[in-house]
Amino acid sequence: MTPSPEVAADIARIEALIEAQRTAFVRQPRRPLADRRGDLQAIERLVLDNETAIADAIDADFGGRSRNETRLVEIAVTAQAARNARRHLGRWMAPKTVPTPPIAAPGRSVIRQEPKGVVGIVSPWNYPVQLTLVPLVAALAAGCRALIKPSELTPRTSALMARLLAEHFPTEQVAVVTGGAEVAEAFCAHRFDHLFYTGSTRVGRSVAEAAARHLSPVTLELGGKSPVIVDAVVPLDRVAHPIAWGRFLNAGQTCVAPDYVLATGGRASELGQAVIRQAGQFYPDVGTSDDYTAIVSDRHYARLNAMIGEARQRGVEVLQTPHDAAAAAQSRRIPPTVLIDPPHDLAVMREEIFGPLLPVLSTASIETACAHVNAGERPLALYVFSDDRRVVQQVLDTTHSGGVTVNATMLHLTNENLPFGGVGESGSGAYHGRRGFEEFSHARSVFEAGRWHASRLIAPPYGAVFRTIAGLALRA
């Protein structure tokens, strides 16, 4: 199918921008520390100076997005990432001297962190500023140039990001390409020195395939069904608060939100009731609350309602906070919803939910909870609630996930000193802090030999000296 003239123009612009950035990178392959710090300060000022405009755009795109949540998870997180990178960048960039083995001595071994070049960043709709700019922070800290393709589901925010970044950076350093799925597909088909994608696992496979044609390295920040394991004795009121906060923040449209709960000790129903009570305190009326976020599109709203409808048809106990159903529907809001012990063949148990629905399942023990987690794909995040250090250690030792928060939810993301990324189906590669800088850098090995070096003794013809040195190397 031939693309429309507008789409064709967007696709043609991608190649022109990549070539301009590649030419600029060749002209300046090692961006100085002072310039990189200036770039990072520009990102920090961009979000702080435009907080109102950003909140307005996201609110309009969602049809209702909590401005307080935008301030926390979009503005503050991005500013913190830029500030942290700026403060530590000198140390990150410094060449690192490593030991030299006797067989290569005398000499000096050094690792240099060098920019990969021109990188592509494909960002999602659920946190359209943070998940665009925090990867950009890592790319700029590494000295790369970046071309960005934001989501078409948040067009106002994407347009705003394009305008603001153009005001702060020349297009040969940072540029934005907007458009729909055809543009995104064409974007990923180009040769980048690194391609960074945040989004669904299904699309992530296509991104990886496109990058593989050029052998381009890829970072995939995907998702999956992030579980919560609750032991049999931890107080439910203490557990309910962080679970409700993590699940219903941004109306559950968060890649690391708790996707389901495994409750030991026969407390699934009791825990579900505690979570709903807590959610009711957070959001007394979801139809009118400024603190509760709408579902981003009619398609996603229908998908989530279909999950609830299927559960009701199968006789599942469905708990919801008190709400005005008409007002909630008119504003495309789904109230916080807990489903008690839904069958495993339901959509809510087979698919990543990405909305304010929380299945709470009964499980016999911590062992069966861990076995349940291990039976599925490896999740992006895992949460465990227990005051028993042995239980926590058991979960850590017998499960796999991208990251873990113990006795809370999602807080591992807030620490710039912890790498963030998935494993297996939930992604590959990581970023945040130094790990993000390294993701967009090439660790270049440099060995500086002395005027005399051991290779003079291990060259043919091989004799007694060679055998002695080889023997020492084998035992070293």
Secondary structure, DSSP 8 states (H G I E B T S, - for coil): ----HHHHHHHHHHHHHHHHHHHHHHH-SS--HHHHHHHHHHHHHHHHHTHHHHHHHHHHHHTS--HHHHIIIIIIHHHHHHHHHHHHHHHHHS-EEE---GGG-SEEEEEEEEE--EEEEE--SSSTTHHHHHHHHHHHHTT-EEEEE--TTSHHHHHHHHHHHHHHS-TTTEEE----HHHHHHHHHS--SEEEEES-HHHHHHHHHHHHTTT--EEEE-----EEEE-SSS-HHHHHHHHHHHHHGGGG--TTS--EEEE-SS-HHHHHHHHHHHHHHH-S-TTT-TTS---S-HHHHHHHHHHHHHHHHTT-EEEE----HHHHHHTT----EEEES--TTSHHHHS---SSEEEEEE-S-HHHHHHHHHHS---SEEEEE-S-HHHHHHHHHH---SEEEESSSSGGGG-TTS-B---GGGEE--BSHHHHHHHTEEEEEEEEE-SS-GGGTSSSS--HHHHHHHHHHHH-
